[in-house]
Amino acid sequence: MSATTGTSSFLRHTAGLIALIAVGLAATVHPATSKRSVSTLTPPEQVASLTPGEHTAPPRDADGAHAFTDEIVKTMRVPKGGTLVAVIQKAGASRADAFAAAEALKTVYDPRSLMPGDEVTVTFEPDPATGRPDALVAIELNAGTDHTVRAERTVDDTFAAARTKKALSRNLVRRSAEIESSLYIAATKSGVPSDILAEVIRIFSYDVDFQRDIQPGDSFDVVYQRFVDEDGAFVRAGEILYAAITLSGERRAVYRYRPQGGQADFFDENGQSVRKALLRTPLDAVRITSRYGSRNHPILGYTRMHRGVDFGASSGTPIYAAGAGTVVSRGANGPYGNYVRIRHTSQYDTAYAHMSRFAKGLQPGARVKQGQVIGYVGSTGLATGPHLHYEVLVRGQQVNPLGVKMAAGTRLAGKELKSFAAARAELDRRIAGMTTTTTAARTR
């Protein structure tokens, strides 16, 4: 061997030793960077304020990892048909670590709740030599809108899980708009969440025919709770406190109120409950495709009596029980397709046809509540497309569902009416100080 070759070999060997010593010194000087120590992990109360993928970290590299010097964090999206273990493994964890972390998480979270598109944050301790993910440190994901769940490695090399409630703030939001073509379009343009719009429709569906009564120039006004995280980002909508709709110049307003010892309901300005025995529209749809009466059947090709009302809706749209009662029939029923019939009183029944499927657990003899989902829109039986065929039967005879006059609901009186009037006056005062772009003071 030449002197030059020997010198070069010696220098390479010396450089390697210096690098190893530097790594050792770094580990000695910064022992807190080891993520195997529970004390160095992010406390649950801090973790709760983070949404997966929203880290105060440098941008991700090509593999989706953040460029941390003491840990590697990857935000993974659950694919269709994916499992939690598979997602953790895909991030770079061993099967043993992925399984152990997922098993620990089961104590605070049902993995069956995992949906395609959900994000899972996976944290690793990097390999000192390569910088690549090595030991799995923790996994974290949202459990609904109000909680996060996290499983992290403990000092004894097992995983422990915790469920943390997010710190959310609540405020009141007011949205109103004039209706130019449809309530849905007007509400969407004004920023009303879809679940709030659906509730507004249900509130007024006892008295309003959303197919015939809505006209250009009508308007709506709604005040509801809005929950935001610590960064002010919208998390979810809460309860509607007030809603009003103006139809052809006539204004109808309702207020949410909980009577002493009772359940919260909506009452008009005089303390009259809007709730009646039956809903006028048993689904969130405003398009009537066929009314009660004689018509030319679209499939049979001849005129026959149409003994119900058809509501056009996309396949899979939830169908609600028009009133509380007992399921007396559930199953295939000839031209009706998948069919449900509910007995509400000794006089009133309702029937629902052409369903794509029934709600889970719905069987003859089951009790249902008003507004409970009983099935989903479809086109089974004799149908040209997805829709709900809805019937109201009085003493066993079909009648026009849109012409049925139902008895009014509860009317507040005495001390309860005075209490409602005071609560209504206070809410009116708050609403008067709000616009469609301002919110009331935030409360925890």
PyMOL commands that set and color helices and strands:
alter all, ss='L'
color gray80, all
select helices_A, chain A and resi 3-29+31-33+38-40+44-47+84-91+95-105+111-113+183-189+194-204+334-336+401-403+414-432
alter helices_A, ss='H'
color red, helices_A
select strands_A, chain A and resi 72-77+119-126+133-143+147-153+159-165+169-178+219-228+234-247+250-257+265-268+288-290+293-296+303-306+309-312+318-320+325-332+338-343+348-358+367-368+373-377+387-394+397-399
alter strands_A, ss='S'
color yellow, strands_A
deselect
rebuild
show_as cartoon
